[in-house]
């Protein structure tokens, strides 16, 4: 009993620790957003130097455009504006622009632009009445920390909620493998996080980014609920084995099935079963000519059930909702045979034909 309680406790602590850590990182980034917004406000309210103190003003300088460059980086593009500030004979410099509109696309070599400096860096470029921020401008400094914070916050909060939900119900574990409400919350958090990235990177301010995330929430929750309903329905269907009945093979067939147990005919890698040709034989040969391991007639089917997480590694991944397990007995040893739902009737029927009948009353129990 103590072993059964330890595993859920460890799972709860791991999930809760991960969720809390992610949420704390997101909250820390929100403080960076607050600082970045404060700097943006100071920058936008700053006047040209000479009117206020140097650290609270913007310095304006003229520059001559030398050209523009589009630099491909992975799937993205960086836009560089090349210029000189001391006449045509001065050294060339460049600044990375925030997109292409309205200045980058409009300037040509030889045009005169005004550079707006904030705390020693070029924050924006003006061409006539048009102005465009640079990549390092404080006007956009809040975007990346907000984007990462939102990407982390919703999944992290979902992890914390789900961990606490399962903890409250640890004494009464859910009867279903797929529980609707926790899966809906988890999917909503995981999907909403990346979607909020678009709002943070494309929004004009923090409020617009948060409104975009809020508008995305209802359809995301709806899609998550539909997905959770679908997975729960599949899970329920997989757990119901009442419609599976034994069918005696009428000809030799090679079925996908694996035998597991402390018996000599349970062998690693033997994932095929020959039925309808004498005794059942496990093999790894697709032609069933070599590497054969016959199953004894003493192998008795006790019941049939859905695949569970405690079954041998690989069965759940291989069969998903399409797998079942024949729980058998060979003397004192329990033997499991994992196979696809469509092949289970033939495997069961072949075991019956070989002498491995079902003990009285077991079929009724397994069907329920």
Protein Blocks (a to p, Z undefined) as FASTA:
>chain_A
ZZmmmmmmmmmmmmmmmmmmmmmmmmmmmmmmmmmmmmmmmmmmpccehjacfklcccdd
ddddfbdcdddehjbccddddddfebjkbccdddddehjbfklmmpcghiacddddeehi
afbdcehjbccddfklcklmmmmmmmmmmmmmmmmmmmmmmmmmmmmmmmmccfbfbdfk
lmmmmmmmmmmmmmmmmmmmmpmblklmmmmmmmmmmmmmmmmmmmmmmmmmmmmmmmpm
klpccdddfbdcddddddddjdfklcghiacdcehiajadddfbfnlpgopacddfklcc
fbdcdddfklcehjlmmnmmmbccddddehjaccdddddfklmmmmmmmmmmnopacdeh
klmmmmZZ
